[in-house]
């Protein structure tokens, strides 16, 4: 992953660089409900709250980031997957914890040009995952 598109001066925010392990958590972009800022790089980690947790159920209450090929401009990375553009409200997806991993990393990055409405996402740690049902 190249960081060449990020400006030298990144926005410091109290809403950036957090780690949590609560069963339920709401994550919003720094500055919510206003549009997010340019030049941000925020890192988050969702840690398992128990050994029985196998993944996250994620509900996108709001998701509106700048669209770009490969999500190179503004993005939210959940694990290895970069998200950008718009996701319909109340869309629900599951993300598994990797085998042997106790956390899922998230990164919110914005370039220096153009902003949108941002995100409001609900996370719930789950102990029955889709792969367990097969």
C-alpha positions in Angstrom: 0.0 0.0 0.0 1.5 3.3 -1.1 1.0 6.4 1.0 2.4 8.7 -1.6 -1.0 10.3 -2.1 -1.2 11.5 1.5 0.0 15.0 2.3 2.8 15.6 4.8 0.5 17.4 7.3 -2.1 14.9 8.6 -5.0 16.1 10.8 -4.6 15.2 14.4 -7.9 14.2 16.0 -9.1 12.9 19.3 -11.3 10.5 17.3 -8.3 8.8 15.7 -6.1 5.9 16.7 -8.3 4.0 19.0 -8.5 0.4 20.1 -11.5 -1.2 21.7 -12.9 -4.6 22.8 -16.5 -3.9 23.8 -19.1 -6.3 22.3 -20.9 -3.5 20.6 -19.4 -0.3 19.3 -20.3 2.6 17.1 -17.5 4.2 15.0 -18.0 7.6 13.3 -15.5 9.6 11.3 -13.7 12.4 13.1 -15.9 15.5 13.0 -19.1 13.6 12.6 -21.9 14.6 11.7 -20.1 17.2 9.6 -18.2 16.0 6.5 -14.8 14.5 7.2 -11.6 16.5 6.6 -8.8 16.2 4.0 -5.4 14.8 5.0 -6.5 12.3 7.6 -5.0 9.0 8.6 -6.7 7.2 11.5 -5.9 3.7 12.7 -8.2 1.6 14.8 -8.2 -1.9 16.2 -11.2 -4.0 17.2 -10.0 -6.6 19.8 -11.9 -9.8 20.6 -13.7 -9.5 23.9 -13.6 -13.3 24.4 -12.1 -16.4 22.8 -15.5 -17.5 21.5 -15.7 -14.4 19.2 -15.1 -15.4 15.5 -16.0 -12.2 13.7 -17.8 -8.9 13.5 -21.2 -8.1 12.2 -21.0 -4.6 10.7 -24.0 -2.4 10.1 -23.4 0.6 7.8 -25.8 3.3 9.1 -24.1 5.9 6.9 -21.2 5.4 4.4 -20.3 8.0 1.9 -16.7 8.4 0.9 -15.1 9.8 -2.2 -15.2 7.2 -5.0 -11.9 6.3 -6.8 -10.4 3.3 -8.6 -9.0 0.9 -6.1 -10.2 3.3 -3.3 -6.9 5.1 -3.6 -8.3 8.6 -2.6 -10.5 8.3 0.5 -11.1 4.9 2.1 -11.9 2.8 5.1 -9.9 -0.4 5.2 -11.3 -3.2 7.3 -8.7 -5.9 7.5 -7.3 -6.2 3.9 -10.4 -4.8 2.2 -10.6 -1.1 1.2 -14.1 0.5 1.0 -15.0 3.8 -0.6 -17.9 5.3 -2.5 -21.4 4.8 -1.0 -22.9 1.8 0.8 -26.7 1.7 1.3 -27.9 2.5 4.8 -28.5 -0.5 7.1 -26.4 -2.8 4.9 -25.0 -5.6 7.1 -21.8 -7.7 6.4 -19.7 -10.1 8.5 -15.9 -9.9 8.7 -14.2 -12.9 10.3 -11.2 -12.6 12.6 -8.2 -14.2 10.9 -7.2 -17.6 12.5 -5.0 -16.9 15.5 -5.6 -13.1 15.4 -7.1 -11.3 18.4 -8.0 -8.1 16.5 -9.1 -6.6 13.2 -7.3 -3.5 12.0 -9.2 -0.6 10.5 -7.6 2.4 8.7 -9.5 5.6 7.6 -7.5 7.6 5.1 -8.3 10.7 3.1 -6.3 12.5 0.5 -5.9 16.3 0.2 -8.7 16.9 -2.3 -12.5 16.5 -1.9 -14.6 15.3 1.0 -18.0 13.6 1.5 -20.4 12.8 4.3 -18.3 10.1 5.9 -19.4 7.2 8.0 -21.4 5.9 11.0 -20.9 2.2 11.5 -22.1 -0.2 14.2 -19.9 -3.1 15.1 -21.0 -6.2 17.0 -18.7 -9.0 18.0 -20.3 -12.4 17.2 -19.5 -16.0 18.1 -21.5 -17.7 15.4 -20.1 -16.9 12.0 -21.3 -17.8 8.5 -18.5 -20.3 8.0 -19.6 -22.0 11.2 -23.1 -22.6 9.7 -21.8 -24.6 6.6 
